[in-house]
Amino acid sequence: MRLHEDIHNYYEKIVVEEVIKLKLDEKYDEDVMADFCCTVLNQLPPRYIRYDVDMAFYLPQSERIHMEQRVQTAINVAISQISKKKELNDKST
């Protein structure tokens, strides 16, 4: 069952924007990026919406800034976890 094809977590959009800005998708392969995005999104509260335009219109600038800061923090944590995992894998080979 699917609720509705338009319903999505607004944080996904912000995460993708930040991933592109930081060019992380060029640094990591698709498999790592999938795990990375799950790690990032699991640190953030869900913010489900139907239309992005509603968020653009109704979301106060201060809240948008706070959401972007939360995403940056979650991305930093995920990068740290990837680095630690890579170090462990490098030591075991």
N, CA, C and O atoms as CSV, one atom per row, in Angstrom:
chain,resi,resn,atom,element,x,y,z
A,1,MET,N,N,0.839,-1.177,0.000
A,1,MET,CA,C,0.000,0.000,0.000
A,1,MET,C,C,0.888,1.245,0.000
A,1,MET,O,O,1.922,1.286,0.666
A,2,ARG,N,N,0.484,2.209,-0.724
A,2,ARG,CA,C,1.197,3.478,-0.773
A,2,ARG,C,C,0.219,4.584,-0.395
A,2,ARG,O,O,-0.889,4.646,-0.928
A,3,LEU,N,N,0.625,5.449,0.516
A,3,LEU,CA,C,-0.280,6.515,0.942
A,3,LEU,C,C,-0.643,7.435,-0.213
A,3,LEU,O,O,-1.816,7.605,-0.547
A,4,HIS,N,N,0.369,8.019,-0.810
A,4,HIS,CA,C,0.164,8.911,-1.942
A,4,HIS,C,C,1.524,9.212,-2.541
A,4,HIS,O,O,2.493,9.387,-1.803
A,5,GLU,N,N,1.619,9.276,-3.845
A,5,GLU,CA,C,2.921,9.465,-4.484
A,5,GLU,C,C,3.534,10.834,-4.236
A,5,GLU,O,O,4.743,11.003,-4.391
A,6,ASP,N,N,2.724,11.812,-3.856
A,6,ASP,CA,C,3.247,13.155,-3.605
A,6,ASP,C,C,3.807,13.331,-2.191
A,6,ASP,O,O,4.558,14.276,-1.947
A,7,ILE,N,N,3.466,12.460,-1.275
A,7,ILE,CA,C,3.894,12.601,0.115
A,7,ILE,C,C,5.353,12.202,0.236
A,7,ILE,O,O,5.750,11.118,-0.192
A,8,HIS,N,N,6.147,13.087,0.822
A,8,HIS,CA,C,7.564,12.786,1.038
A,8,HIS,C,C,8.102,13.602,2.210
A,8,HIS,O,O,7.478,14.561,2.665
A,9,ASN,N,N,9.252,13.202,2.673
A,9,ASN,CA,C,9.923,13.863,3.789
A,9,ASN,C,C,10.713,15.054,3.224
A,9,ASN,O,O,11.602,14.873,2.393
A,10,TYR,N,N,10.392,16.242,3.669
A,10,TYR,CA,C,11.049,17.445,3.146
A,10,TYR,C,C,12.555,17.444,3.405
A,10,TYR,O,O,13.318,18.035,2.641
A,11,TYR,N,N,12.980,16.785,4.474
A,11,TYR,CA,C,14.408,16.707,4.762
A,11,TYR,C,C,15.173,16.021,3.626
A,11,TYR,O,O,16.351,16.310,3.421
A,12,GLU,N,N,14.526,15.126,2.893
A,12,GLU,CA,C,15.195,14.465,1.771
A,12,GLU,C,C,15.699,15.497,0.759
A,12,GLU,O,O,16.814,15.383,0.249
A,13,LYS,N,N,14.881,16.491,0.478
A,13,LYS,CA,C,15.261,17.538,-0.474
A,13,LYS,C,C,16.482,18.313,0.031
A,13,LYS,O,O,17.406,18.588,-0.734
A,14,ILE,N,N,16.481,18.657,1.298
A,14,ILE,CA,C,17.603,19.420,1.860
A,14,ILE,C,C,18.866,18.572,1.872
A,14,ILE,O,O,19.951,19.074,1.581
A,15,VAL,N,N,18.736,17.289,2.206
A,15,VAL,CA,C,19.894,16.389,2.210
A,15,VAL,C,C,20.482,16.283,0.806
A,15,VAL,O,O,21.697,16.381,0.637
A,16,VAL,N,N,19.644,16.086,-0.192
A,16,VAL,CA,C,20.129,15.973,-1.572
A,16,VAL,C,C,20.832,17.264,-1.992
A,16,VAL,O,O,21.894,17.215,-2.613
A,17,GLU,N,N,20.253,18.411,-1.662
A,17,GLU,CA,C,20.887,19.690,-1.994
A,17,GLU,C,C,22.281,19.788,-1.386
A,17,GLU,O,O,23.220,20.234,-2.046
A,18,GLU,N,N,22.416,19.374,-0.135
A,18,GLU,CA,C,23.706,19.457,0.557
A,18,GLU,C,C,24.702,18.449,0.007
A,18,GLU,O,O,25.887,18.758,-0.122
A,19,VAL,N,N,24.242,17.252,-0.317
A,19,VAL,CA,C,25.105,16.226,-0.913
A,19,VAL,C,C,25.680,16.733,-2.233
A,19,VAL,O,O,26.869,16.567,-2.506
A,20,ILE,N,N,24.832,17.349,-3.043
A,20,ILE,CA,C,25.287,17.891,-4.331
A,20,ILE,C,C,26.262,19.044,-4.099
A,20,ILE,O,O,27.298,19.124,-4.758
A,21,LYS,N,N,25.935,19.925,-3.174
A,21,LYS,CA,C,26.802,21.070,-2.880
A,21,LYS,C,C,28.192,20.620,-2.438
A,21,LYS,O,O,29.200,21.202,-2.838
A,22,LEU,N,N,28.235,19.574,-1.605
A,22,LEU,CA,C,29.508,19.060,-1.092
A,22,LEU,C,C,30.172,18.064,-2.050
A,22,LEU,O,O,31.289,17.610,-1.800
A,23,LYS,N,N,29.488,17.730,-3.137
A,23,LYS,CA,C,29.966,16.782,-4.143
A,23,LYS,C,C,30.280,15.407,-3.546
A,23,LYS,O,O,31.201,14.717,-3.985
A,24,LEU,N,N,29.501,15.033,-2.548
A,24,LEU,CA,C,29.711,13.729,-1.914
A,24,LEU,C,C,29.351,12.591,-2.859
A,24,LEU,O,O,29.922,11.504,-2.775
A,25,ASP,N,N,28.405,12.843,-3.756
A,25,ASP,CA,C,28.023,11.808,-4.721
A,25,ASP,C,C,29.140,11.511,-5.708
A,25,ASP,O,O,29.134,10.463,-6.354
A,26,GLU,N,N,30.100,12.422,-5.832
A,26,GLU,CA,C,31.272,12.184,-6.682
A,26,GLU,C,C,32.376,11.457,-5.909
A,26,GLU,O,O,33.245,10.814,-6.499
A,27,LYS,N,N,32.326,11.573,-4.587
A,27,LYS,CA,C,33.361,10.986,-3.739
A,27,LYS,C,C,33.060,9.523,-3.383
A,27,LYS,O,O,33.972,8.704,-3.262
A,28,TYR,N,N,31.789,9.212,-3.222
A,28,TYR,CA,C,31.383,7.870,-2.788
A,28,TYR,C,C,30.561,7.187,-3.873
A,28,TYR,O,O,29.881,7.847,-4.659
A,29,ASP,N,N,30.631,5.850,-3.906
A,29,ASP,CA,C,29.843,5.107,-4.891
A,29,ASP,C,C,28.370,5.059,-4.466
A,29,ASP,O,O,28.006,5.471,-3.364
A,30,GLU,N,N,27.557,4.555,-5.355
A,30,GLU,CA,C,26.104,4.543,-5.140
A,30,GLU,C,C,25.701,3.758,-3.898
A,30,GLU,O,O,24.789,4.164,-3.177
A,31,ASP,N,N,26.364,2.650,-3.645
A,31,ASP,CA,C,26.050,1.823,-2.484
A,31,ASP,C,C,26.353,2.572,-1.188
A,31,ASP,O,O,25.549,2.558,-0.255
A,32,VAL,N,N,27.506,3.221,-1.132
A,32,VAL,CA,C,27.880,3.991,0.059
A,32,VAL,C,C,26.920,5.164,0.237
A,32,VAL,O,O,26.522,5.478,1.359
A,33,MET,N,N,26.550,5.811,-0.867
A,33,MET,CA,C,25.646,6.961,-0.787
A,33,MET,C,C,24.269,6.560,-0.258
A,33,MET,O,O,23.651,7.326,0.481
A,34,ALA,N,N,23.785,5.387,-0.617
A,34,ALA,CA,C,22.492,4.924,-0.109
A,34,ALA,C,C,22.552,4.764,1.409
A,34,ALA,O,O,21.667,5.237,2.123
A,35,ASP,N,N,23.607,4.091,1.902
A,35,ASP,CA,C,23.779,3.939,3.354
A,35,ASP,C,C,23.986,5.298,4.021
A,35,ASP,O,O,23.455,5.556,5.101
A,36,PHE,N,N,24.757,6.154,3.373
A,36,PHE,CA,C,25.039,7.490,3.894
A,36,PHE,C,C,23.737,8.278,4.069
A,36,PHE,O,O,23.505,8.867,5.125
A,37,CYS,N,N,22.897,8.288,3.042
A,37,CYS,CA,C,21.645,9.047,3.117
A,37,CYS,C,C,20.714,8.490,4.194
A,37,CYS,O,O,20.041,9.254,4.886
A,38,CYS,N,N,20.673,7.171,4.338
A,38,CYS,CA,C,19.874,6.576,5.416
A,38,CYS,C,C,20.398,7.026,6.775
A,38,CYS,O,O,19.618,7.374,7.661
A,39,THR,N,N,21.708,7.020,6.936
A,39,THR,CA,C,22.320,7.449,8.195
A,39,THR,C,C,21.974,8.898,8.504
A,39,THR,O,O,21.633,9.231,9.639
A,40,VAL,N,N,22.063,9.752,7.503
A,40,VAL,CA,C,21.740,11.163,7.692
A,40,VAL,C,C,20.266,11.333,8.051
A,40,VAL,O,O,19.939,11.982,9.044
A,41,LEU,N,N,19.386,10.756,7.252
A,41,LEU,CA,C,17.946,10.946,7.459
A,41,LEU,C,C,17.458,10.346,8.773
A,41,LEU,O,O,16.512,10.863,9.368
A,42,ASN,N,N,18.077,9.276,9.231
A,42,ASN,CA,C,17.674,8.674,10.501
A,42,ASN,C,C,18.016,9.550,11.709
A,42,ASN,O,O,17.487,9.335,12.800
A,43,GLN,N,N,18.886,10.523,11.519
A,43,GLN,CA,C,19.225,11.458,12.592
A,43,GLN,C,C,18.270,12.650,12.657
A,43,GLN,O,O,18.297,13.424,13.614
A,44,LEU,N,N,17.433,12.791,11.640
A,44,LEU,CA,C,16.579,13.963,11.510
A,44,LEU,C,C,15.122,13.603,11.773
A,44,LEU,O,O,14.694,12.483,11.493
A,45,PRO,N,N,14.361,14.556,12.314
A,45,PRO,CA,C,12.938,14.275,12.499
A,45,PRO,C,C,12.229,14.302,11.151
A,45,PRO,O,O,12.578,15.111,10.292
A,46,PRO,N,N,11.244,13.436,10.950
A,46,PRO,CA,C,10.528,13.478,9.679
A,46,PRO,C,C,9.709,14.764,9.566
A,46,PRO,O,O,9.166,15.264,10.551
A,47,ARG,N,N,9.637,15.265,8.380
A,47,ARG,CA,C,8.828,16.464,8.102
A,47,ARG,C,C,8.107,16.192,6.785
A,47,ARG,O,O,8.550,16.604,5.713
A,48,TYR,N,N,6.991,15.490,6.897
A,48,TYR,CA,C,6.275,15.058,5.700
A,48,TYR,C,C,5.427,16.176,5.124
A,48,TYR,O,O,4.744,16.908,5.839
A,49,ILE,N,N,5.495,16.278,3.821
A,49,ILE,CA,C,4.727,17.283,3.096
A,49,ILE,C,C,4.182,16.657,1.823
A,49,ILE,O,O,4.562,15.553,1.433
A,50,ARG,N,N,3.303,17.377,1.204
A,50,ARG,CA,C,2.778,16.917,-0.078
A,50,ARG,C,C,3.416,17.688,-1.222
A,50,ARG,O,O,3.796,17.092,-2.231
A,51,TYR,N,N,3.538,18.986,-1.083
A,51,TYR,CA,C,4.089,19.810,-2.150
A,51,TYR,C,C,5.225,20.678,-1.623
A,51,TYR,O,O,5.069,21.362,-0.611
A,52,ASP,N,N,6.361,20.652,-2.302
A,52,ASP,CA,C,7.509,21.478,-1.906
A,52,ASP,C,C,7.165,22.957,-1.894
A,52,ASP,O,O,7.683,23.708,-1.068
A,53,VAL,N,N,6.308,23.378,-2.792
A,53,VAL,CA,C,5.951,24.793,-2.880
A,53,VAL,C,C,5.284,25.266,-1.581
A,53,VAL,O,O,5.431,26.429,-1.203
A,54,ASP,N,N,4.557,24.382,-0.900
A,54,ASP,CA,C,3.944,24.752,0.380
A,54,ASP,C,C,5.014,25.096,1.411
A,54,ASP,O,O,4.872,26.056,2.168
A,55,MET,N,N,6.078,24.312,1.434
A,55,MET,CA,C,7.158,24.579,2.386
A,55,MET,C,C,7.857,25.879,2.032
A,55,MET,O,O,8.204,26.662,2.916
A,56,ALA,N,N,8.062,26.109,0.765
A,56,ALA,CA,C,8.728,27.336,0.337
A,56,ALA,C,C,7.905,28.559,0.730
A,56,ALA,O,O,8.461,29.605,1.066
A,57,PHE,N,N,6.606,28.429,0.688
A,57,PHE,CA,C,5.731,29.566,0.967
A,57,PHE,C,C,5.476,29.759,2.462
A,57,PHE,O,O,5.473,30.889,2.950
A,58,TYR,N,N,5.261,28.651,3.193
A,58,TYR,CA,C,4.841,28.750,4.592
A,58,TYR,C,C,5.957,28.597,5.619
A,58,TYR,O,O,5.770,28.953,6.782
A,59,LEU,N,N,7.094,28.084,5.221
A,59,LEU,CA,C,8.184,27.844,6.173
A,59,LEU,C,C,8.922,29.146,6.481
A,59,LEU,O,O,9.455,29.782,5.572
A,60,PRO,N,N,8.959,29.547,7.751
A,60,PRO,CA,C,9.713,30.756,8.089
A,60,PRO,C,C,11.208,30.566,7.795
A,60,PRO,O,O,11.735,29.463,7.936
A,61,GLN,N,N,11.868,31.616,7.397
A,61,GLN,CA,C,13.293,31.556,7.060
A,61,GLN,C,C,14.118,31.009,8.218
A,61,GLN,O,O,15.054,30.240,8.002
A,62,SER,N,N,13.781,31.397,9.439
A,62,SER,CA,C,14.533,30.920,10.612
A,62,SER,C,C,14.427,29.408,10.765
A,62,SER,O,O,15.397,28.750,11.143
A,63,GLU,N,N,13.254,28.856,10.473
A,63,GLU,CA,C,13.094,27.408,10.566
A,63,GLU,C,C,13.851,26.697,9.444
A,63,GLU,O,O,14.437,25.637,9.664
A,64,ARG,N,N,13.837,27.273,8.258
A,64,ARG,CA,C,14.597,26.695,7.125
A,64,ARG,C,C,16.084,26.656,7.474
A,64,ARG,O,O,16.754,25.654,7.223
A,65,ILE,N,N,16.600,27.738,8.050
A,65,ILE,CA,C,18.012,27.791,8.452
A,65,ILE,C,C,18.298,26.718,9.505
A,65,ILE,O,O,19.322,26.038,9.442
A,66,HIS,N,N,17.396,26.570,10.465
A,66,HIS,CA,C,17.578,25.549,11.504
A,66,HIS,C,C,17.588,24.142,10.894
A,66,HIS,O,O,18.390,23.297,11.290
A,67,MET,N,N,16.701,23.900,9.939
A,67,MET,CA,C,16.657,22.594,9.271
A,67,MET,C,C,17.961,22.337,8.515
A,67,MET,O,O,18.498,21.230,8.567
A,68,GLU,N,N,18.470,23.348,7.818
A,68,GLU,CA,C,19.726,23.204,7.081
A,68,GLU,C,C,20.889,22.929,8.035
A,68,GLU,O,O,21.773,22.135,7.713
A,69,GLN,N,N,20.898,23.569,9.191
A,69,GLN,CA,C,21.960,23.327,10.180
A,69,GLN,C,C,21.886,21.902,10.710
A,69,GLN,O,O,22.916,21.256,10.903
A,70,ARG,N,N,20.677,21.408,10.945
A,70,ARG,CA,C,20.510,20.026,11.411
A,70,ARG,C,C,21.024,19.046,10.362
A,70,ARG,O,O,21.655,18.043,10.697
A,71,VAL,N,N,20.752,19.337,9.098
A,71,VAL,CA,C,21.219,18.475,8.011
A,71,VAL,C,C,22.743,18.481,7.963
A,71,VAL,O,O,23.357,17.424,7.821
A,72,GLN,N,N,23.357,19.643,8.078
A,72,GLN,CA,C,24.820,19.732,8.052
A,72,GLN,C,C,25.439,18.940,9.202
A,72,GLN,O,O,26.446,18.256,9.016
A,73,THR,N,N,24.849,19.031,10.373
A,73,THR,CA,C,25.347,18.262,11.523
A,73,THR,C,C,25.211,16.760,11.265
A,73,THR,O,O,26.139,15.993,11.525
A,74,ALA,N,N,24.054,16.347,10.753
A,74,ALA,CA,C,23.825,14.920,10.475
A,74,ALA,C,C,24.777,14.419,9.397
A,74,ALA,O,O,25.249,13.284,9.475
A,75,ILE,N,N,25.067,15.236,8.402
A,75,ILE,CA,C,26.013,14.853,7.350
A,75,ILE,C,C,27.417,14.701,7.925
A,75,ILE,O,O,28.132,13.765,7.572
A,76,ASN,N,N,27.808,15.597,8.792
A,76,ASN,CA,C,29.132,15.495,9.429
A,76,ASN,C,C,29.264,14.209,10.235
A,76,ASN,O,O,30.311,13.562,10.208
A,77,VAL,N,N,28.218,13.839,10.945
A,77,VAL,CA,C,28.226,12.585,11.710
A,77,VAL,C,C,28.355,11.399,10.758
A,77,VAL,O,O,29.141,10.485,11.007
A,78,ALA,N,N,27.591,11.411,9.676
A,78,ALA,CA,C,27.636,10.302,8.720
A,78,ALA,C,C,29.004,10.197,8.045
A,78,ALA,O,O,29.504,9.093,7.834
A,79,ILE,N,N,29.611,11.332,7.705
A,79,ILE,CA,C,30.955,11.317,7.113
A,79,ILE,C,C,31.939,10.714,8.095
A,79,ILE,O,O,32.803,9.929,7.705
A,80,SER,N,N,31.823,11.071,9.364
A,80,SER,CA,C,32.705,10.522,10.395
A,80,SER,C,C,32.530,9.008,10.496
A,80,SER,O,O,33.511,8.277,10.629
A,81,GLN,N,N,31.297,8.542,10.435
A,81,GLN,CA,C,31.043,7.103,10.513
A,81,GLN,C,C,31.616,6.377,9.302
A,81,GLN,O,O,32.174,5.288,9.441
A,82,ILE,N,N,31.485,6.965,8.124
A,82,ILE,CA,C,32.049,6.358,6.914
A,82,ILE,C,C,33.567,6.282,7.027
A,82,ILE,O,O,34.173,5.275,6.663
A,83,SER,N,N,34.177,7.345,7.530
A,83,SER,CA,C,35.638,7.369,7.685
A,83,SER,C,C,36.103,6.287,8.649
A,83,SER,O,O,37.087,5.597,8.384
A,84,LYS,N,N,35.397,6.137,9.769
A,84,LYS,CA,C,35.759,5.107,10.752
A,84,LYS,C,C,35.616,3.718,10.148
A,84,LYS,O,O,36.472,2.857,10.348
A,85,LYS,N,N,34.525,3.501,9.406
A,85,LYS,CA,C,34.312,2.195,8.771
A,85,LYS,C,C,35.399,1.907,7.750
A,85,LYS,O,O,35.881,0.779,7.654
A,86,LYS,N,N,35.790,2.925,6.985
A,86,LYS,CA,C,36.848,2.756,5.981
A,86,LYS,C,C,38.166,2.420,6.665
A,86,LYS,O,O,38.903,1.552,6.198
A,87,GLU,N,N,38.471,3.101,7.770
A,87,GLU,CA,C,39.713,2.807,8.513
A,87,GLU,C,C,39.721,1.373,9.003
A,87,GLU,O,O,40.744,0.696,8.907
A,88,LEU,N,N,38.601,0.896,9.525
A,88,LEU,CA,C,38.520,-0.482,9.998
A,88,LEU,C,C,38.704,-1.472,8.850
A,88,LEU,O,O,39.388,-2.485,8.994
A,89,ASN,N,N,38.091,-1.170,7.723
A,89,ASN,CA,C,38.227,-2.046,6.554
A,89,ASN,C,C,39.663,-2.044,6.040
A,89,ASN,O,O,40.184,-3.091,5.653
A,90,ASP,N,N,40.302,-0.887,6.034
A,90,ASP,CA,C,41.693,-0.799,5.580
A,90,ASP,C,C,42.638,-1.582,6.497
A,90,ASP,O,O,43.599,-2.187,6.023
A,91,LYS,N,N,42.368,-1.572,7.806
A,91,LYS,CA,C,43.206,-2.290,8.765
A,91,LYS,C,C,43.050,-3.793,8.628
A,91,LYS,O,O,43.996,-4.547,8.856
A,92,SER,N,N,41.839,-4.234,8.250
A,92,SER,CA,C,41.598,-5.672,8.159
A,92,SER,C,C,42.096,-6.287,6.857
A,92,SER,O,O,42.117,-7.511,6.722
A,93,THR,N,N,42.498,-5.458,5.898
A,93,THR,CA,C,42.997,-6.016,4.629
A,93,THR,C,C,44.474,-6.066,4.567
A,93,THR,O,O,45.035,-6.509,3.565
